[in-house]
Amino acid sequence: MLLRIVLFGGKGGVGKSTLACATALKLSEHHKTLLLSIDPAHSLSGILQTKIGSEISRITHKLYAQELLAEELVEKYSKKVLLALKETIPTLSSGLEEYARQLKHSPTALETALLDRLVDYFEEPFDFIIIDNAPTGQMVRLFYTMNSLENWFSFLEKVAEEKQKLENFMGRKNNLIELLRSRKNRVKKVISVLREKAIVFAVTNEDPLSMEEGDSLQKHLRNFKVYKVINRCSLEKTPFLKVPYLENPFGIENLRKLHIDHLLKVIINE
């Protein structure tokens, strides 16, 4: 049963990927855990010092990891949509293929494909899913896309319902509304699970710019549980969660030395 989804975000270079790896390792000591990178510039393989590919790999007894490839994710999603539409509206086959080509290059294609893929992970037998996100701007766009998709599919569903009335009058069957409801339900599931089980760690360093991006992440994701984390922290007292500096945190054994007790306490007790 999925207990918690933990997302690490923040400015590039602050160490969010390192903290994601260390957190996943610690949780996997007692729980089946998936470490997932959705940052187009993947770094899990380098941090863990073990090869991680675009398919789920087993790292330790209870730790699994995967680096999602953006192009591959969008391609698979576009083909999935195209196949579903062809089955629903076979008379528009050539036009739908052009639509699929355009879909791959739309501004939020990656975010849409990613949200659709996350639903599949929710159905896997993982206790924890740890997600290493892209830097702040792209992470914010992911959450905004989530809300936009729900509204978009609701609008399309209403249009399809009106079209269905005409089809019924003319004695014709139209499966488009069922397809749209299916897509809408997947989006609603992503939103529901994230709102119920997600924790976001906005990772910063002590410098003003990364702290400012941490504040921005908290502001944009105010409907979620967002905690600011100061990585490589030298401060004795701070109102935020902190992780002290470790000279060489790379490789499984060194990652275990990172002091992330404050993060784990939030994850377990929230």
C-alpha positions in Angstrom: 0.0 0.0 0.0 1.3 3.4 -1.0 2.1 5.4 2.2 3.7 8.5 0.9 5.0 10.3 -2.2 8.0 12.5 -1.6 9.0 15.1 -4.2 12.3 16.9 -4.1 12.4 20.3 -5.9 14.4 23.5 -5.9 17.1 25.4 -7.8 19.5 23.4 -9.9 22.7 22.4 -8.1 21.4 22.6 -4.5 21.6 18.8 -4.0 18.0 17.8 -4.3 18.9 14.7 -6.2 21.4 13.6 -3.6 18.8 14.1 -0.8 16.3 12.1 -2.9 18.8 9.2 -3.2 19.7 9.3 0.5 16.0 9.4 1.6 15.1 6.5 -0.7 18.0 4.4 0.6 17.0 5.0 4.2 13.3 4.3 3.6 14.1 1.1 1.7 15.7 -0.4 4.8 12.2 -1.4 5.9 9.9 -0.5 3.0 9.7 -1.3 -0.7 10.7 2.1 -2.3 10.8 3.5 -5.8 13.3 6.2 -6.6 12.1 8.0 -9.7 13.9 10.8 -11.7 11.7 13.0 -13.8 14.5 15.6 -14.3 15.5 15.6 -18.0 19.1 16.0 -16.8 19.3 12.8 -14.8 21.9 12.3 -12.1 20.7 9.3 -10.1 23.3 6.9 -11.7 26.2 9.2 -10.9 25.0 9.8 -7.3 24.3 6.2 -6.5 27.3 5.1 -8.7 25.3 2.3 -10.2 23.7 2.1 -13.6 20.1 3.2 -13.8 18.1 3.1 -17.0 14.7 4.0 -18.4 13.2 0.8 -17.0 12.8 0.0 -13.3 16.0 -1.4 -11.9 16.6 -3.1 -8.5 19.3 -1.3 -6.6 19.2 -3.0 -3.1 16.8 -5.6 -1.5 13.9 -3.1 -1.3 15.1 -0.2 -3.4 14.1 0.2 -7.1 15.0 3.2 -9.3 14.2 4.5 -12.8 15.2 7.5 -14.9 12.4 8.5 -17.2 13.5 9.6 -20.6 11.5 12.7 -21.7 11.4 11.9 -25.4 10.4 8.3 -24.8 7.7 9.2 -22.3 6.1 11.7 -24.7 6.3 9.3 -27.6 4.6 6.5 -25.7 1.9 8.8 -24.5 1.2 10.2 -28.0 0.9 6.7 -29.4 -1.4 5.7 -26.5 -3.7 8.7 -27.2 -3.6 8.0 -31.0 -4.5 4.4 -30.6 -7.4 5.2 -28.3 -8.7 7.9 -30.6 -8.5 5.6 -33.7 -10.5 3.0 -31.9 -13.1 5.6 -31.0 -13.2 7.6 -34.2 -11.8 5.3 -37.0 -13.1 7.6 -39.8 -10.6 10.3 -38.8 -7.5 8.2 -38.9 -5.3 10.4 -41.0 -6.3 13.6 -39.2 -5.6 11.9 -35.8 -2.1 11.0 -36.9 -1.4 14.6 -37.6 -2.9 15.5 -34.2 -0.6 13.0 -32.5 2.4 14.5 -34.2 1.4 18.0 -33.0 0.7 16.7 -29.5 4.3 15.6 -29.1 5.5 19.2 -29.6 2.9 20.9 -27.5 4.2 23.2 -24.6 3.1 20.8 -21.8 3.6 17.5 -23.6 6.1 16.2 -21.1 4.1 17.2 -18.1 0.9 15.7 -19.5 2.7 12.4 -20.3 4.3 12.3 -16.9 1.1 12.8 -15.0 -0.5 10.0 -17.0 2.5 7.7 -16.3 2.4 8.4 -12.5 -1.0 6.7 -12.3 0.6 3.4 -13.2 3.2 3.7 -10.4 0.4 4.3 -7.9 -1.0 0.9 -8.7 2.4 -0.8 -8.1 3.2 -2.4 -4.7 5.5 0.3 -3.5 5.3 1.8 0.1 7.1 4.9 -0.9 7.7 6.8 -4.1 10.6 9.3 -4.0 10.6 11.7 -7.0 13.6 13.7 -8.1 12.1 16.7 -10.0 13.4 19.1 -12.5 14.4 22.6 -11.2 11.7 24.9 -9.8 10.1 26.3 -12.9 9.5 23.0 -14.6 8.2 21.5 -11.3 5.7 24.3 -10.9 4.5 23.8 -14.5 3.9 20.1 -13.7 1.5 21.0 -10.9 -0.2 23.7 -12.9 -0.6 21.3 -15.8 -2.3 18.9 -13.5 -5.0 21.4 -12.6 -5.4 22.6 -16.2 -5.9 19.1 -17.4 -8.8 18.4 -15.1 -10.5 21.6 -16.2 -9.8 20.8 -19.9 -11.2 17.3 -19.7 -14.3 18.5 -17.9 -14.9 21.0 -20.8 -14.4 18.3 -23.4 -16.7 16.0 -21.6 -19.5 18.6 -21.7 -19.0 19.1 -25.4 -19.0 15.3 -25.9 -22.3 15.0 -23.9 -24.0 17.5 -26.2 -22.7 15.6 -29.3 -23.9 12.4 -27.7 -27.5 13.7 -27.6 -27.4 14.4 -31.4 -25.9 10.9 -32.1 -28.6 9.3 -30.0 -31.3 11.2 -31.9 -29.8 9.9 -35.2 -29.5 6.3 -33.9 -25.7 6.3 -33.9 -23.3 5.2 -31.2 -20.4 7.5 -30.2 -17.7 6.2 -27.8 -15.9 9.5 -27.5 -17.5 10.4 -24.2 -16.3 7.1 -22.6 -12.8 7.8 -23.7 -12.8 11.3 -22.3 -14.2 10.2 -19.0 -11.5 7.6 -18.8 -8.8 10.2 -19.4 -10.4 12.6 -16.9 -10.6 9.9 -14.3 -6.8 9.2 -14.6 -6.1 12.9 -14.1 -8.5 13.0 -11.1 -6.7 10.0 -9.6 -3.3 11.7 -9.9 -4.6 14.9 -8.2 -6.4 12.9 -5.4 -3.3 10.7 -4.6 -0.9 13.7 -4.6 -3.1 15.8 -2.4 -3.6 13.0 0.0 -0.1 11.5 0.1 2.4 14.0 -1.3 5.1 15.9 0.6 7.3 18.4 -1.2 10.8 19.2 0.0 11.9 22.6 -1.4 15.7 22.1 -1.2 17.9 25.2 -0.9 21.4 26.1 0.2 22.2 29.1 2.4 22.6 31.5 -0.5 19.8 34.1 -1.1 19.0 32.9 -4.7 18.3 29.3 -3.8 16.4 30.4 -0.6 14.3 32.7 -2.8 13.4 29.8 -5.2 12.5 27.7 -2.1 10.1 30.5 -1.1 8.7 30.5 -4.6 8.1 26.8 -4.6 6.2 27.1 -1.3 4.1 29.9 -2.7 3.2 28.2 -6.0 2.4 24.8 -4.3 0.6 26.3 -1.3 -2.2 23.7 -1.6 0.3 20.9 -0.8 2.5 20.1 2.2 5.8 21.9 1.3 8.8 22.0 3.7 11.9 24.1 3.1 15.2 22.1 3.5 18.6 23.8 3.8 21.1 21.4 2.4 24.8 21.6 3.4 23.7 23.7 6.3 26.2 25.3 8.7 23.6 27.2 10.8 23.1 26.1 14.4 19.6 27.3 14.5 17.1 27.7 11.6 13.3 27.5 11.4 13.7 25.1 8.4 14.7 21.5 8.1 18.5 21.1 7.7 21.0 18.6 6.4 24.6 19.2 7.4 27.5 19.2 4.9 29.0 15.9 3.9 32.2 16.1 1.8 31.6 13.1 -0.4 28.0 11.9 -0.4 28.2 9.8 -3.5 27.8 6.0 -3.7 25.4 3.9 -1.6 27.6 3.7 1.5 28.4 7.4 1.6 24.8 8.3 1.0 23.9 6.4 4.1 26.1 8.8 6.2 24.0 11.9 5.3 22.1 13.1 8.3 18.5 13.3 7.0 16.7 12.4 10.3 14.6 15.6 10.2 13.3 14.7 6.7 12.5 11.1 7.7 10.6 12.3 10.7 8.4 14.5 8.6 7.8 11.7 6.1 6.9 9.1 8.7 4.9 11.3 11.1 3.1 13.8 8.7 
